[in-house]
Amino acid sequence: MNNHEPSRRQTQIAETLAHLAGEFFSRESNRESLITVTHADVSPDLHNAKIYISVLPESAEEKALAFSKRERSALRDYVKSKVSFSTIPTFDVEIDYGEKNRQRISSLV
């Protein structure tokens, strides 16, 4: 989210949020596609988090991203029920294009 190295606390919170988002999407998705949380970034003030996902099959990416964005408040409630952070961040969800590029490159090698 910024050009600076994240703090240890940011990194720990991001890892926890990525894990919980993975659990949430696994439980809530319709099973027509596989939504995998690749990682999360948290803002320095811990008020915003960006969850990065990959989707299989790739043809279901648009629907899965729309579903993920619609469920952001439910995801926030789920996280709130699992952790005792003083601040629960507001979530955004994006496709992890870096992961897609890595997969393409490895399939070419």
Backbone as JSON, one array per atom type, in Angstrom:
{
  "sequence": "MNNHEPSRRQTQIAETLAHLAGEFFSRESNRESLITVTHADVSPDLHNAKIYISVLPESAEEKALAFSKRERSALRDYVKSKVSFSTIPTFDVEIDYGEKNRQRISSLV",
  "N": [[0.81, -1.19, 0.0], [2.11, 1.09, 0.4], [5.3, 2.64, -0.33], [7.16, 2.02, 1.52], [8.84, -0.32, 3.63], [6.79, -2.73, 5.18], [5.76, -2.64, 8.64], [6.59, -4.9, 11.35], [4.29, -5.52, 12.78], [2.29, -4.81, 10.9], [2.84, -6.74, 8.96], [2.3, -9.13, 10.39], [-0.43, -8.79, 10.96], [-1.43, -8.66, 8.36], [-0.85, -11.28, 7.46], [-2.49, -12.77, 9.18], [-5.01, -11.76, 8.42], [-5.09, -12.57, 5.73], [-5.14, -15.35, 6.04], [-7.59, -15.68, 7.46], [-9.37, -14.58, 5.59], [-9.09, -16.42, 3.55], [-10.21, -18.71, 4.78], [-12.82, -17.74, 5.09], [-13.72, -17.22, 2.41], [-13.52, -19.78, 1.37], [-15.48, -21.07, 2.82], [-17.8, -19.6, 2.19], [-18.07, -19.38, -0.58], [-19.58, -20.37, -3.74], [-18.68, -22.72, -4.79], [-18.44, -23.0, -7.52], [-16.2, -21.98, -8.48], [-12.73, -21.82, -7.61], [-11.56, -19.91, -5.12], [-8.67, -18.49, -4.13], [-6.85, -17.06, -1.59], [-4.07, -15.14, -1.97], [-2.36, -13.3, -0.72], [-2.23, -10.53, 1.63], [-2.34, -6.99, 2.06], [-1.75, -4.4, 4.4], [-2.62, -1.16, 5.44], [-0.44, 1.4, 6.81], [-1.72, 2.65, 9.02], [-3.41, 0.7, 9.79], [-6.09, 0.68, 9.11], [-7.08, -0.01, 6.64], [-7.27, -2.76, 4.42], [-6.04, -4.78, 1.82], [-7.04, -7.5, 0.05], [-5.69, -10.06, -1.81], [-6.51, -12.18, -4.47], [-6.58, -15.31, -6.28], [-8.2, -17.0, -8.96], [-9.71, -19.99, -9.99], [-11.67, -21.83, -12.29], [-10.08, -19.62, -14.67], [-11.97, -18.38, -16.23], [-14.06, -17.84, -14.53], [-13.31, -15.7, -13.09], [-14.23, -12.97, -13.09], [-16.85, -13.13, -12.02], [-16.26, -14.26, -9.52], [-14.66, -12.28, -8.37], [-16.52, -10.19, -8.21], [-18.34, -11.37, -6.41], [-16.64, -11.59, -4.16], [-16.14, -8.9, -3.6], [-18.73, -8.03, -3.01], [-19.15, -9.36, -0.62], [-17.59, -8.14, 1.3], [-18.31, -6.75, 3.71], [-19.41, -8.82, 5.22], [-17.15, -10.41, 5.41], [-15.59, -8.74, 6.99], [-17.11, -8.78, 9.37], [-16.77, -11.5, 9.97], [-13.99, -11.63, 10.42], [-13.88, -9.92, 12.61], [-15.16, -11.5, 14.5], [-13.27, -13.41, 15.0], [-10.82, -12.38, 15.84], [-9.06, -10.17, 18.13], [-8.38, -7.53, 17.45], [-7.74, -4.07, 17.92], [-8.56, -2.33, 15.98], [-10.54, -3.1, 13.26], [-9.87, -3.58, 9.96], [-11.08, -1.91, 6.97], [-12.02, -3.63, 4.09], [-10.7, -4.33, 0.82], [-10.82, -6.06, -2.28], [-8.81, -7.65, -4.68], [-7.76, -9.01, -7.85], [-4.89, -11.04, -7.95], [-2.59, -10.14, -9.92], [0.13, -10.4, -10.15], [0.59, -13.0, -9.24], [-0.8, -14.39, -11.24], [0.83, -13.78, -13.44], [3.22, -15.03, -12.63], [2.39, -17.7, -12.7], [1.86, -18.01, -15.45], [4.44, -17.63, -16.51], [5.82, -19.79, -15.35], [4.5, -21.85, -16.61], [5.45, -21.66, -19.15], [8.06, -22.38, -18.99]],
  "CA": [[0.0, 0.0, 0.0], [3.02, 2.22, 0.34], [6.61, 2.27, -0.84], [8.01, 1.68, 2.64], [8.76, -1.69, 4.13], [5.76, -2.81, 6.23], [6.24, -2.94, 9.99], [6.37, -6.28, 11.77], [2.87, -5.63, 13.13], [1.53, -4.82, 9.65], [3.05, -8.04, 8.34], [1.58, -10.14, 11.17], [-1.87, -8.59, 10.75], [-1.72, -9.04, 6.97], [-0.86, -12.74, 7.39], [-3.71, -13.22, 9.86], [-6.16, -11.42, 7.59], [-5.07, -13.44, 4.54], [-5.58, -16.67, 6.49], [-9.02, -15.63, 7.77], [-10.1, -14.36, 4.34], [-9.09, -17.72, 2.87], [-11.23, -19.52, 5.44], [-14.13, -17.16, 4.81], [-14.11, -17.45, 1.01], [-13.69, -21.22, 1.2], [-16.77, -21.43, 3.43], [-18.94, -18.86, 1.64], [-18.18, -19.39, -2.05], [-20.57, -21.32, -4.27], [-17.96, -23.89, -5.28], [-18.33, -23.0, -8.97], [-14.82, -21.61, -8.75], [-11.85, -21.91, -6.45], [-11.0, -18.61, -4.77], [-7.52, -18.66, -3.26], [-6.25, -15.81, -1.12], [-2.62, -15.27, -2.14], [-1.75, -12.5, 0.34], [-2.95, -9.31, 1.99], [-1.55, -5.81, 2.45], [-2.45, -3.57, 5.38], [-2.1, 0.21, 5.49], [0.32, 1.67, 8.05], [-2.61, 2.98, 10.14], [-4.18, -0.54, 10.03], [-7.51, 0.92, 8.85], [-7.46, -0.56, 5.33], [-6.56, -3.97, 4.01], [-6.32, -5.23, 0.47], [-6.93, -8.95, -0.04], [-5.39, -10.47, -3.18], [-7.02, -13.53, -4.73], [-6.51, -15.92, -7.61], [-9.45, -17.73, -9.19], [-9.74, -21.06, -10.99], [-11.05, -21.54, -13.58], [-9.89, -18.21, -14.95], [-13.21, -17.87, -16.83], [-14.96, -17.45, -13.44], [-12.64, -14.65, -12.33], [-15.06, -11.77, -12.94], [-17.93, -13.43, -11.06], [-15.67, -14.49, -8.19], [-14.24, -10.99, -7.84], [-17.76, -9.48, -7.85], [-18.81, -12.01, -5.18], [-15.72, -11.22, -3.08], [-16.35, -7.49, -3.27], [-20.06, -7.94, -2.36], [-19.09, -9.98, 0.71], [-16.58, -7.48, 2.14], [-18.78, -6.46, 5.08], [-19.52, -10.11, 5.9], [-15.77, -10.79, 5.72], [-15.18, -7.89, 8.13], [-17.78, -9.35, 10.54], [-16.13, -12.78, 10.26], [-12.7, -11.32, 11.04], [-14.17, -9.33, 13.93], [-15.54, -12.58, 15.42], [-12.15, -14.32, 15.19], [-9.63, -11.72, 16.39], [-9.34, -9.08, 19.07], [-7.67, -6.32, 17.06], [-8.43, -2.85, 18.36], [-9.17, -1.79, 14.77], [-10.78, -4.06, 12.18], [-9.76, -2.76, 8.76], [-12.02, -1.97, 5.86], [-11.39, -4.5, 3.09], [-10.89, -4.29, -0.62], [-10.37, -7.32, -2.85], [-8.3, -7.52, -6.03], [-7.11, -10.17, -8.44], [-3.44, -10.97, -7.82], [-2.02, -10.27, -11.27], [1.5, -10.89, -9.99], [0.5, -14.46, -9.17], [-1.17, -14.86, -12.58], [2.03, -13.7, -14.28], [4.15, -16.09, -12.21], [1.87, -18.98, -13.21], [2.08, -18.02, -16.9], [5.87, -17.79, -16.77], [6.22, -21.16, -15.01], [3.94, -22.79, -17.59], [6.25, -21.53, -20.36], [9.41, -22.93, -18.76]],
  "C": [[0.86, 1.26, 0.0], [4.37, 1.72, -0.14], [7.58, 1.89, 0.28], [7.81, 0.22, 3.02], [7.69, -1.75, 5.24], [6.39, -3.14, 7.58], [5.97, -4.41, 10.31], [4.89, -6.5, 12.1], [1.99, -5.66, 11.88], [1.63, -6.2, 8.99], [2.27, -9.13, 9.06], [0.07, -10.01, 10.95], [-2.26, -9.01, 9.34], [-1.78, -10.55, 6.82], [-2.11, -13.31, 8.04], [-4.94, -12.96, 9.0], [-6.24, -12.29, 6.34], [-5.59, -14.83, 4.9], [-7.1, -16.69, 6.74], [-9.86, -15.4, 6.51], [-10.16, -15.65, 3.53], [-10.13, -18.65, 3.45], [-12.63, -19.05, 5.05], [-14.58, -17.47, 3.39], [-14.29, -18.93, 0.72], [-15.06, -21.65, 1.7], [-17.96, -20.83, 2.68], [-19.1, -18.96, 0.13], [-19.11, -20.51, -2.5], [-19.96, -22.58, -4.88], [-17.93, -23.99, -6.81], [-16.92, -22.62, -9.39], [-14.03, -21.75, -7.46], [-11.23, -20.53, -6.25], [-9.89, -18.85, -3.75], [-6.98, -17.29, -2.87], [-4.74, -16.0, -1.18], [-1.87, -14.48, -1.08], [-2.63, -11.29, 0.64], [-1.93, -8.21, 2.29], [-2.4, -4.99, 3.41], [-1.79, -2.19, 5.39], [-1.36, 0.45, 6.8], [-0.57, 2.01, 9.25], [-3.53, 1.81, 10.52], [-5.68, -0.37, 9.78], [-8.0, 0.32, 7.54], [-6.62, -1.78, 5.01], [-6.99, -4.34, 2.61], [-6.04, -6.73, 0.43], [-6.72, -9.3, -1.5], [-5.8, -11.92, -3.37], [-6.61, -14.0, -6.13], [-7.74, -16.81, -7.72], [-9.23, -18.78, -10.26], [-11.15, -21.57, -11.11], [-11.01, -20.03, -13.83], [-11.15, -17.58, -15.55], [-14.21, -17.4, -15.77], [-14.43, -16.27, -12.64], [-13.54, -13.44, -12.06], [-16.18, -11.98, -11.91], [-17.4, -13.6, -9.65], [-15.22, -13.17, -7.56], [-15.46, -10.18, -7.41], [-18.33, -10.04, -6.55], [-17.95, -11.56, -3.99], [-15.93, -9.78, -2.65], [-17.71, -7.29, -2.56], [-20.01, -8.4, -0.91], [-18.1, -9.31, 1.65], [-17.07, -7.2, 3.55], [-18.97, -7.76, 5.87], [-18.13, -10.63, 6.28], [-15.29, -10.01, 6.94], [-15.81, -8.42, 9.42], [-17.14, -10.67, 10.97], [-14.79, -12.55, 10.97], [-12.9, -10.8, 12.45], [-14.5, -10.43, 14.95], [-14.36, -13.49, 15.76], [-10.93, -13.7, 15.87], [-10.03, -10.62, 17.36], [-8.49, -7.86, 18.74], [-8.45, -5.11, 17.55], [-9.13, -2.18, 17.17], [-9.33, -2.91, 13.76], [-10.77, -3.25, 10.89], [-10.96, -2.89, 7.83], [-11.31, -2.73, 4.74], [-11.68, -4.07, 1.67], [-10.32, -5.6, -1.14], [-9.94, -7.07, -4.28], [-7.76, -8.85, -6.51], [-5.6, -9.98, -8.3], [-2.81, -11.22, -9.18], [-0.57, -10.72, -11.22], [1.53, -12.41, -9.96], [0.13, -15.04, -10.54], [0.04, -14.85, -13.51], [3.05, -14.77, -13.93], [3.7, -17.45, -12.75], [2.09, -19.1, -14.7], [3.54, -18.29, -17.22], [6.29, -19.24, -16.47], [5.64, -22.17, -16.0], [4.72, -22.74, -18.91], [7.62, -22.2, -20.22], [9.42, -24.42, -18.91]]
}
